[in-house]
Amino acid sequence: MIVVTGANGKLGRKVVEELLKRIPAGDIGVSVRDENTAQDLKERGVRVRQGNFDDSESLLHAFEEASQVLIISSHSLGEVAVRQHQTAIDSAKKAGVSRLLYTSQMFSSATSHFPPMNVHAATEEMLKSSGMAFTSLRNGFYASSAIMWMGDALKTGELIAPEDGPVAWTTHSDLAEATAVILTEQRYEGITPHLTASEAIDMDRIASIASKVLERPIRRIVVSDDEYRNHLMSRGLPEAMVGMLTGMFQASRQGDFSQTNPVLENLIGRSSVSFTDFLKDSISQLHFNTDCFGTSEEWCPLWMT
């Protein structure tokens, strides 16, 4: 059995849907915080069990009889996320799981300016120390996060942010499909190559694409890191969130997220979704009446899941 954690999240649910195309529903299990939110999966024959990264006993139950477990990284930041991932790894080992997969990111590094990369690096070290067979999926930067970093630009026509660098924005749908292939065909051991879209683009290019999609100008305005940080603080964002958002731009300026790789396209057997097509689809779904750094609540926070 393959068990997917966080199966109600944007990536987790898409992975489950891709698995259902490839293997019988009875060979799939999911770990979710609230079983009631996954009733549709249960009705389709998927095993649904409650599991929480803060509760090792619940994870032992969720991982029972699993040969492979996909750990989708926690929404939490810093030491809390690292502790939760350790609990998941320990529980999987105790449950007798043969292979663990983990959703890392393309520039997993203990020294990155972008805090989630530090969590991924620490988790990969824990996986190496576990003695278990594992695959760490070095996912490209989730394209949905680009909407968050655009702030109010889609409403105001001004994309205000610090200097940045190219990012290989990659869609959840492409990554879910690749993950299902890796799970069902048992591809890759250890750290995977970068699983990215075919191009890396910066905020200038995003503003240009958005202008064409919306058929009205979106102007890119560069501000200093301090100006950006002060703006976020004035919006009442927690300090940890401010550091995370600012750190992304610092990391991208160093080229941390700029590398692309054909591996993802080879896995899914087609071209990756272009950022233009992704943005068209996203704009058609967005609602601008909630507030999470100027974007719809449904996009907050998406840098890890």
C-alpha positions as CSV (number, residue, x, y, z in Angstrom):
1,M,0.0,0.0,0.0
2,I,1.1,3.6,-0.8
3,V,0.1,6.1,1.9
4,V,0.0,9.8,1.2
5,T,0.1,12.3,4.1
6,G,-1.6,15.7,3.8
7,A,-4.0,14.2,1.2
8,N,-6.4,17.1,1.5
9,G,-3.8,19.6,0.5
10,K,-3.2,21.0,-3.0
11,L,-0.4,18.7,-3.8
12,G,-1.5,15.7,-1.8
13,R,-4.9,15.5,-3.3
14,K,-3.5,15.8,-6.8
15,V,-1.0,13.0,-6.1
16,V,-3.9,10.7,-4.9
17,E,-5.8,11.5,-8.0
18,E,-2.8,10.6,-10.2
19,L,-2.3,7.3,-8.2
20,L,-5.9,6.4,-8.8
21,K,-5.2,6.5,-12.5
22,R,-2.4,4.0,-12.1
23,I,-3.2,1.5,-9.3
24,P,-6.3,0.1,-7.6
25,A,-7.9,2.4,-4.9
26,G,-7.5,-0.4,-2.4
27,D,-3.7,0.0,-2.7
28,I,-3.9,3.6,-1.7
29,G,-4.1,5.0,1.8
30,V,-4.3,8.6,3.0
31,S,-3.4,10.3,6.2
32,V,-5.5,13.4,6.9
33,R,-6.2,15.5,10.0
34,D,-10.0,15.2,9.6
35,E,-11.3,12.0,8.0
36,N,-14.6,13.7,7.3
37,T,-12.9,15.9,4.7
38,A,-11.9,12.9,2.7
39,Q,-15.2,11.0,2.5
40,D,-15.1,11.2,-1.2
41,L,-11.9,9.3,-1.3
42,K,-13.2,6.7,1.1
43,E,-16.3,6.2,-1.2
44,R,-13.9,5.5,-4.1
45,G,-12.2,2.8,-2.1
46,V,-9.2,4.6,-0.7
47,R,-8.3,3.9,2.9
48,V,-8.7,7.0,4.9
49,R,-7.2,7.4,8.4
50,Q,-6.6,10.3,10.7
51,G,-3.0,11.3,11.1
52,N,-1.3,14.2,12.7
53,F,2.4,15.1,12.6
54,D,2.2,16.0,16.3
55,D,0.7,12.6,17.2
56,S,3.0,9.6,16.6
57,E,0.3,7.1,17.6
58,S,-2.1,8.5,14.9
59,L,0.7,8.2,12.3
60,L,1.4,4.6,13.3
61,H,-2.2,3.8,12.6
62,A,-2.3,5.8,9.4
63,F,0.9,4.1,8.1
64,E,-0.1,0.5,9.1
65,E,0.6,-2.0,6.3
66,A,2.2,0.7,4.1
67,S,5.1,-0.3,1.9
68,Q,5.7,3.3,0.8
69,V,4.8,6.6,2.5
70,L,4.8,10.0,0.9
71,I,5.5,12.6,3.5
72,I,4.3,16.0,2.3
73,S,6.2,18.7,4.1
74,S,4.5,20.5,7.0
75,H,2.9,23.9,6.8
76,S,4.8,24.8,9.9
77,L,8.1,26.7,9.9
78,G,11.5,26.2,11.5
79,E,12.0,23.9,14.4
80,V,8.4,23.0,14.6
81,A,8.4,21.6,11.1
82,V,11.7,19.7,11.7
83,R,10.2,18.1,14.8
84,Q,7.1,17.1,13.0
85,H,9.0,15.6,10.1
86,Q,11.1,13.6,12.6
87,T,7.9,12.3,14.2
88,A,6.7,11.2,10.8
89,I,10.0,9.5,9.9
90,D,10.2,7.7,13.2
91,S,6.6,6.6,13.0
92,A,7.1,5.2,9.5
93,K,10.1,3.2,10.6
94,K,8.2,1.8,13.6
95,A,5.3,0.9,11.3
96,G,7.6,-1.2,9.1
97,V,7.4,1.1,6.0
98,S,9.9,0.0,3.4
99,R,10.4,3.3,1.6
100,L,9.8,7.0,2.5
101,L,9.3,9.8,0.0
102,Y,9.5,13.4,1.0
103,T,8.6,16.6,-0.8
104,S,11.7,18.7,-0.6
105,Q,12.5,21.7,-2.8
106,M,15.1,22.3,-5.5
107,F,17.5,24.3,-3.4
108,S,17.4,22.5,-0.1
109,S,20.2,24.0,1.9
110,A,21.1,24.7,5.6
111,T,22.5,28.1,4.5
112,S,19.7,29.4,2.3
113,H,18.2,32.8,2.9
114,F,14.8,31.2,2.4
115,P,13.9,29.5,5.7
116,P,11.9,26.6,4.3
117,M,15.0,25.4,2.5
118,N,16.7,25.0,6.0
119,V,13.8,22.8,7.0
120,H,14.1,20.7,3.9
121,A,17.9,20.3,4.4
122,A,17.4,19.2,8.0
123,T,14.7,16.7,7.0
124,E,17.0,15.2,4.3
125,E,19.7,14.7,6.9
126,M,17.1,12.9,9.2
127,L,16.1,10.7,6.3
128,K,19.8,9.8,5.6
129,S,20.2,9.0,9.3
130,S,17.0,6.9,9.5
131,G,18.5,3.8,7.8
132,M,15.4,3.6,5.7
133,A,15.2,3.6,1.9
134,F,14.1,7.1,0.9
135,T,13.6,9.5,-2.0
136,S,13.7,13.2,-1.5
137,L,11.8,15.0,-4.3
138,R,13.6,18.1,-5.2
139,N,10.5,19.9,-6.4
140,G,10.7,23.1,-8.4
141,F,9.3,26.3,-6.7
142,Y,5.5,25.9,-6.6
143,A,4.0,28.2,-9.2
144,S,1.0,29.0,-7.0
145,S,3.4,30.8,-4.7
146,A,4.1,33.3,-7.4
147,I,0.5,34.6,-7.0
148,M,1.3,35.3,-3.3
149,W,4.6,37.1,-4.1
150,M,2.8,39.3,-6.7
151,G,0.9,40.8,-3.8
152,D,-1.8,43.3,-4.9
153,A,-0.4,43.5,-8.4
154,L,-3.4,41.9,-10.1
155,K,-5.7,44.5,-8.5
156,T,-3.5,47.6,-8.4
157,G,-1.5,47.1,-11.6
158,E,1.8,47.5,-9.7
159,L,4.0,44.6,-8.8
160,I,6.0,46.0,-5.9
161,A,8.8,43.8,-4.6
162,P,12.6,43.7,-4.1
163,E,15.1,42.9,-6.8
164,D,14.8,39.2,-7.6
165,G,16.2,36.5,-9.8
166,P,14.7,33.8,-12.2
167,V,12.6,31.1,-10.5
168,A,11.7,27.7,-12.1
169,W,8.0,28.1,-11.2
170,T,6.5,24.6,-11.4
171,T,2.8,23.6,-11.1
172,H,1.3,21.3,-8.5
173,S,-0.3,19.3,-11.3
174,D,3.0,18.5,-13.0
175,L,4.7,17.6,-9.8
176,A,1.8,15.4,-8.7
177,E,1.9,13.4,-11.9
178,A,5.7,13.0,-11.6
179,T,5.4,11.9,-8.0
180,A,2.8,9.3,-8.9
181,V,5.2,7.9,-11.5
182,I,8.1,7.8,-9.0
183,L,5.9,6.1,-6.4
184,T,4.3,3.4,-8.7
185,E,7.4,2.7,-10.7
186,Q,9.8,3.1,-7.7
187,R,12.1,5.5,-9.5
188,Y,15.0,7.2,-7.9
189,E,16.8,6.6,-4.6
190,G,18.1,9.3,-2.3
191,I,18.0,12.9,-3.7
192,T,16.3,13.3,-7.0
193,P,17.4,15.7,-9.8
194,H,15.5,19.0,-9.8
195,L,11.9,18.4,-10.8
196,T,11.2,21.7,-12.5
197,A,9.4,23.3,-15.3
198,S,11.3,24.0,-18.5
199,E,12.0,27.7,-17.9
200,A,12.9,30.1,-15.1
201,I,11.4,33.6,-15.1
202,D,11.8,36.6,-12.9
203,M,9.2,39.2,-11.7
204,D,9.8,41.5,-14.7
205,R,8.7,38.6,-16.9
206,I,5.8,37.7,-14.7
207,A,4.6,41.3,-14.9
208,S,4.8,41.2,-18.7
209,I,2.9,37.9,-18.8
210,A,0.3,39.2,-16.4
211,S,-0.2,42.3,-18.6
212,K,-0.9,40.2,-21.6
213,V,-3.2,37.8,-19.8
214,L,-5.2,40.7,-18.2
215,E,-5.0,42.9,-21.2
216,R,-3.9,45.8,-19.0
217,P,-0.5,47.0,-17.8
218,I,1.1,45.5,-14.7
219,R,4.1,47.6,-13.8
220,R,7.1,46.2,-12.0
221,I,8.4,48.4,-9.3
222,V,11.6,47.5,-7.4
223,V,12.0,48.5,-3.8
224,S,14.7,47.8,-1.2
225,D,14.5,44.9,1.1
226,D,13.9,47.2,4.0
227,E,11.1,49.0,2.3
228,Y,9.5,45.7,1.5
229,R,10.0,44.4,5.0
230,N,8.4,47.5,6.5
231,H,5.5,47.3,4.1
232,L,4.8,43.7,5.2
233,M,5.2,44.6,8.9
234,S,2.6,47.5,8.4
235,R,0.2,44.9,7.0
236,G,0.4,43.0,10.4
237,L,2.2,39.9,9.1
238,P,4.1,37.9,11.7
239,E,7.8,38.4,11.9
240,A,8.5,34.8,10.8
241,M,6.4,35.3,7.7
242,V,8.1,38.6,6.9
243,G,11.5,36.9,7.1
244,M,10.3,34.1,4.9
245,L,8.9,36.4,2.2
246,T,11.9,38.7,2.2
247,G,14.3,35.7,2.2
248,M,12.8,34.4,-1.0
249,F,13.9,37.4,-2.9
250,Q,17.4,37.3,-1.4
251,A,17.7,33.7,-2.3
252,S,16.4,34.1,-5.8
253,R,18.9,36.9,-6.4
254,Q,21.6,34.4,-5.7
255,G,20.2,32.1,-8.4
256,D,19.0,29.5,-5.9
257,F,15.8,28.7,-7.8
258,S,17.0,29.3,-11.4
259,Q,18.2,25.9,-12.5
260,T,15.9,23.9,-14.8
261,N,16.0,20.2,-15.6
262,P,14.2,18.0,-18.2
263,V,13.7,15.1,-15.7
264,L,10.1,16.2,-14.8
265,E,9.1,16.4,-18.4
266,N,10.6,13.0,-19.0
267,L,8.7,11.5,-16.1
268,I,5.3,12.9,-17.2
269,G,6.0,12.3,-20.9
270,R,4.9,15.8,-22.0
271,S,5.8,19.5,-21.8
272,S,5.4,21.1,-18.4
273,V,2.6,23.6,-17.9
274,S,3.8,27.1,-19.0
275,F,3.6,29.9,-16.5
276,T,1.4,31.8,-19.0
277,D,-1.2,29.0,-19.0
278,F,-0.9,28.6,-15.2
279,L,-1.5,32.3,-14.7
280,K,-4.5,32.3,-17.0
281,D,-6.1,29.5,-15.1
282,S,-5.2,31.0,-11.7
283,I,-6.7,34.4,-12.6
284,S,-9.9,32.8,-13.6
285,Q,-10.2,31.2,-10.2
286,L,-9.0,34.0,-7.9
287,H,-11.3,36.1,-5.7
288,F,-10.0,39.4,-4.3
289,N,-12.2,39.7,-1.2
290,T,-9.8,38.1,1.4
291,D,-6.5,39.1,2.7
292,C,-3.3,37.1,2.8
293,F,-0.6,39.5,1.7
294,G,-3.0,40.9,-0.8
295,T,-4.2,37.6,-2.4
296,S,-7.0,35.2,-2.0
297,E,-6.9,33.2,1.2
298,E,-6.8,30.0,-0.8
299,W,-3.2,30.9,-1.8
300,C,-1.9,31.2,1.7
301,P,0.7,29.8,2.4
302,L,1.8,27.6,-0.4
303,W,5.5,27.6,-0.5
304,M,5.8,24.1,0.9
305,T,2.7,22.0,0.3
